[in-house]
Amino acid sequence: MPDSSSLATPPPTPTPTPTPSRAKAQTPLAPAPARLGEPLRWAMFRALEWLSDQRGNNTLGAFSVTPAEATGPALWFYVTTIGELNAVAPMIEWLIAQRPDLRPVLITEHPHYRDAYLARLPQAVVCTSRGHSSDARRLARLLPPAMLAVAEIPCLPSEAPCRFSYAFLREARRHNAATLMLNGWLYHYDPPARLDQLERRLLERDFLNAFDVLCVQDDETARQLESRGAPRERLQVTGNMKFDAMRRADWGVEQATRSPRLLGHLLASARPIVVGGCVTELAEQRQVLGAFERLRRTHPDALLILAPRHPENQARMGELLAQLAEAGLRVTRRSQVEDAPLAADVACMVLDTVGELRDFYAAASVAHVGVDHNVLEPLGLNKPLTIRGGWDTTYPSYPVYRLLRDRGVLHECDDDAAMCDYWLAAIARAPRIAEDLRRTEEVLASMRGSVARHQAAGEPWLGR
């Protein structure tokens, strides 16, 4: 068997050499000796994985496929969360349309996203795996891949707070599948566990060489991947697909598959509605609640829809509900009510479901997005938006935040009085809000076009 560098055929047309820009420090692990071929490096890693299994490897035993009876040739996508799925949805939908003969398979390590995935793509199969090499083999036996697309992250083994292992890429290459990296970006995280560290040291270069095309968001990501072994001729700087994916100017309530009656009633009501998305940290929750308390002095019928980042985290959910009880608000949880008009005396609805936040932004008079999360979902619906400062440069939301902040179209409020002031202006449709929205749309329009560039990069590989 040849070394993995010979497994990936170069694309038909070369792309311009990426130019360097701002770098961020990361401590690289020493690579495996180049004289070792890929089969030997892989055998060494499998032996280490086997030893880990004997000690209780927590990546083992998590494999499942829904629906369980699914079989046949497949189009594999790695999309670790609903956020990644939404971020690259136009490209995923395009690939599925180009290859209707293949069954789409969404690979994730989070079983609680299964229902949201199937609501978004009912024809898909959802595979849950924590990245054990045996899972890749089992999936390939059931649903052999003709194409694999890794959606947004990770660009390196165990480089993000999710685990897409080299085993899935290797299995795709064994089946002669085309392999694409979509919307690539680097977290700059060190591998969290010893086995992950060894996988990166042994197989990082093989991981990068296993892609036919590496579509990345910016020049700096391309430069860093090239320095770590990615073939220059396969790197393409295609921009950030999120600017295309989150545009929803044509949204209608009929698109909300899970809450159309509830959303339709909210849209028809005259209530001021604040939607706080991915507001997870307790300090930020207190600020949002403080601003909402101020807002109710002027608008006593206002409604707050508050979406915590991880509704499955029962401890954090309990802390949030305790805060709401202390604030004296009548609260309901989305998971505990039917898809029906919301009672008029409910002051706060906790959106403790997965996959509905984008639709609820559509009902907002004004939105707030929690630190380190996706500002493009409400902006794509032309909604006034507040945020707090202090974003983490290692989060995948940071490049968008930085671009929009530098263009002056994000409104940061670091106390509840300033936040409430902006909300009041948004509810009143003040001229300054209209100007903010106009400038925001102008900036967003200038950053779109990544989906078309991704399609051009992927098209030569559709028939492989």
N, C-alpha and C positions, 0 to 999 in steps of 0.2 A: 504494500500500500504506500503511495507517495506521501511526502510531507504535505500538510494542509495548505501550504502556499500554492501548490499545484492543483488543489481541488477547486478553487474559485476562478472561473474564467473571467478575464478582464472585460469590461463593457465595450460595446462596439465603437463608441466615440469618446475621446478624451475630453476632460474638462479643464478650465483654467486652473493654474496652480493657486491654492489659497494664499492669501497674504496675511502676515501676522498682525495681531492687535494686542490688546491688554491681556497679559497672562496672569494666572493665579497659581500660587505655589501649591504643590502637592508632593508628598514624599513617595516616590515610586519604589515598589518592591524590586529587588534585583531579578531580572528575567532569567528564565531557564537557559542553560547553555545551548547555543545555537547548533552545536554538533548533534544534539539529540533530535531525532526525527519526531514528527507528530505522533506516530503510533506508539513510540516509546514514552513520550511525555503523557499521552493519554493513559497508557497502561499504568504508569506511576501514579497518576491521579486516581484511577479506579481502585488501585490497591489501597491508597490512603482513604478513599471513601468507604471501602469495605471495612477497614479498621475502625473508622468512625461509626459505621453501622453497628459493630459489635459493642460499642460503648454507649449506644443510644442516640444515634444521629436523628435530630428532630426534623430533618427534611424527608425522612422515610415514612411511608404510610399515609401520606396526605392525598394521594392520587384519586381523582374521581372524574367522571365524564357525564355530562347531562346534555341531552338524553342518553341513557346508558346504552341503548341499542344502536347508536349512530355508528356507521361504518362508511368506507369509501374514500376516494381521493379527496384531498383537502387543501385548503388555503389556511395556513396557520398564521395567527396574529398573537404577538405577546402584548397584552394591554393590562398592566397590573391593577389599575383602578378605573372607576367610571370617568374620572377626570382625564386620564390618558385616552380612553375611548372617545370621549367628546372632542378632545384636542385634535385628533387625527381622523375623525369620522368621515370627512369628505373623501379622503384618500382611501380609507377602508371600503367605503361604499362604491367608489370607482373601481377598485380592484375586484370586488365581488361582482360588479356588473360586467367587467371585462372577462371574467372567468366563471360563468354561471354553471359550468360543469363541475366546479369544486365546492365542497361543503366548507363554509367558513367556521374556523375553530378559534375561539378566544381563550388564550392561556393566561391564567392569573394565579397568584398564591392566596387570594382572599375569597373564601367561599361565600361571604355575605354579599358580594357583588353579583352573584349568579342571577338573581331575579331581575336586577336592573339591566344587566347585559342582555338578557333574553327579551326584556321589554323594548330595548333599543334595537336589537337585531333578532327578531323571532326565529329566523331560519338558522341561526348559529348553534354550534355546539360549544359548551363551556367546559374547559378542562381546568381543574384545580390541581396545582402542583407546587411544591416548595423547591423544585429544581433538582431532585435526585435523578441520577442518570437512568435508573430503571424506569422512571416515569416517561422519559423521552422515548425509550424503546417501546413501552406499552402503548403510548399514543400513536406511534408510527405504525404499529401492527393494526390498530383499529382504523386509523384515519391517516394513511400515508400522505406526506406533504408533497405537493407540486410547487408550492411557493411558501416562503416564510417571510413575514414582515415584522420587525421589532419596532414597536410604536413608541417613539420619543426617548425612552430610557430602558435599560442602561446601555451606554456606549462601551463599557468595559465590564468584565465579570465582577459582580458584587460591588459595583461602584455607586449604587444608589440604595435607598432603604427598601429594596425589593430584590428578588433573586431570580434572574434569568441566567441559567447555567449554560456553559458551552455545550453540554450534552445535547440540547435541543438543536443548536446550530449544526453540530456534527451529524446528528441524525438526519437533518434536512439535506446536508451535503451528500450523505450516503444514498439518499433517494433522488439525487440529481435535481433537487429543488432549487429554484431561483431564490436568492436571499437578499432582502432589502432592509436597510436601516432607515427609519422615517423620523424626521424632526429631531435629529440627534443633538444631544446636549450633555455636558459633563457636570456631575454633582461635586466632584472632588472629595468624595468620601473614601476613607480607607475601608477595606473589607472588615466586617464586624467579627468574624470568627476565624479560628486558625485554619480550618479547611478552606474557607473562602480565600484567605490570604495565599494559601498554597495553590489554589486553582488559578488565581491571577498570575502568580509567579510562573507557573508552568505553562499556562495556556492563553495568556493575554494576546500574544501575537497571533496565535492560531485563531482566536476569537475574531480578531479584526480582519484576518485574511479570509475568513469564511464568508464574508459578505461580498456579493457581486457589486452592490452600490451602497455607499454610505452617504446619505443625505443629512447634512448637519445645518444647524441654525446660523452659524456665523463663522468668520474666518479663523477666529481663535480656536474654536473647537476643532476645526479641520487641521490647523497647525499642530495642536497637541496630539491628535490621533495619529497624524503622520509620524510625529516624533516617537510614537510608541509602537509603530509597525504597520499602520494602515497603508495600503498601496496608494500613492498619490493620485494615480489615474482613476481610481474608483471613488474618490472623495468629490462630492458636489455640495457647494454652499447654496442652499435652497431657501433660506430664510425660515421664519417661524410660522408654521401652518396654523397656529392658534388665531392669528389675525383673520384668516379666512373662515375657520371652523366656527368661530363664535358670532359671526354676523347672522342675525336672525330678524332682519327688518320685516320679513313676511310671516312672522309667527302668528298663528291663530290658535284659539282655544281647542279646536278639534285635533291639534297635534299632541295635546296632553292626554296620553293614553290612560293615566291612572287617576287624574283628578279633574276632568273637564267640567263637571257641574260646580264643584267648589270654586275653581278658578273663574268660571264664567260668572258666578255670583259676585265674586270679589271685583272683577273687572266692571261689572254693571253698577256696583255700589258707589256711593259718594264718599266712602271712608278714606281718610288718608292712610296709606299702607307703607310701612317701613319693612323692608326685607333685609335681614342681616345674615349673610351667607358665610359659612365656615368660621363662625365666631366661637373659638374654642378656649382661648386662654381666659382665666377667671377675671384678670384685670380688665381685659377688653370687654368682657361681658358686663362688668360693672359700669364701664363707661357708656356702653350702648344703653343699658337700662337707665342710667342717669339722664342721658339725652332724651330718652323716650318719656321719662317722668316729666321733664321740662316741656316736652312737646304736648303732652296731654293737658297741660294747663291752658293751652290755647285751643287744642283739638281733643276734647275728652273722648271722642269716638274713634280715635286713631287705633290702628291695629299694628302690632309688631309680630312679624313672622321671623322666628329665630332658628337658624339651622346650625347646630353644632357640627364640628368636623367629623367626629366618630360617634354616631348615635349608638353604636354597639358597645361603647365603653360605659358600662353601667355606673361605675364610680363617678366619672366625670358628669354623666347625665344627672345623677343624684345631686351633685353640687350645683348644677345649673338650676334644677327645679327648686332647690332650697333658696337660691338667690331670687327666683321669681316669686316664691311664696313670701319672702321677706319684703319684696316690693309691693305686695298686696294686689297683684294682678290676677284676674281670672284667666287661668291657663288651660289649654287643651293640647293634646298631643296628636299629631297627624295620624299616627299609627292606630289611634284609638277612636277615630271618627270615620264615618262613611264619607263617600264622595257625594256630599250634599252641601247646601248653603250653610255657612258658619253662623252660629248664634250671634246676635248683635252685641251681647254683653261679654263676649270673649275678647279680652284685651291683648292676649298673646297666644299664638299657636307655635309650638315647638315642632319643627319639621324634622322628626326623628326617623324618617324613611331615607332610602338611598335612591338616587337617580331622579329626584323631582325638583331639585333646587332651580335648575335652569327655567323650568316652566313657571315657578312661583315668582322669579324675578320679573316676569312679564306683567304681573299684577301690581308691581311696586309703584308708588308715587316717588320713592327715593330708595336707593339701596346702600348698604354698607357691606364691604368685604373685609373679612378678618385678615390680619397680617399674614403674609406669605401664601396667599391663595389667589384664585383666578379672577382678576378684575374684568376680563374680557366678556364674561357671560352677561353681566348687566349692561356693560357698555355696548355690546352687540345688539341689545334691545333698546338702545338710545335712552337709558335711564341715568338720571343724576346719581352721583356716587360719592361716598365719603370713604376714607381709609385712615388708618393710623400710620405713623412712621415706624422705623426700626425693622426693616425687612432683612431677612437672612439671605446673604448672597449665594448660599449653596442650594436654595430651593429652586425647583423648575419654574416657579412663577416669577422669579427675580428678573430674568431678562426682559420680560414684558413690562414689569413694574418700572425697571430702570429706564427703558426706552420712553415710556409714557410720562414718567416723572421728569425726565430731562427735556421733554417737549412741552412741559408745563400744563398737562391736561389732567392731572390727578389732584384731588382736593384732600389734603391731609388735615385731620382734626385731632389734636392730642389732648383735648379735654371735652367734657360733655356739653359745655356751654357753646363752644364753637361748632360742635357737631349738630346740636339742636338748631342753631342759627341757620346752618346750611339746609337742614331738612325743612325748616319753615319756608325758606326762600324757594325750595323745590316744589313744595306743596302749593305755594302761591303762584308758581310759574313766573317767577320774577325774571326780568330781562337778563340779568347776569347769568341765570341758569341756562336760558336759551343760548346765550353766547358760548357758555362752557360746552354745551352739547354740540354746537356747530363746529367749534374748534376741535373737539374730540373726534368727531366723524371725519373731519378733514385729515387729521393725523392718522387715524385708523385706515382710511382709504389709501394713503400713501404707503402703507406697510403690507398691503395685501398682495397676492400673487404667488404665494409659496405653493399652494396646491397644484397650480399649473406646472410649476417647475418640478415638483415631485412626480407628477404624471409623466412629464417628458423624460425624467430619469428612469422611471420604472417601466415605461412602455416597451423598450427593447427586450425585456425579460419575460413578458407576459406569455409567450408561446413556448417557453423552455419546458 
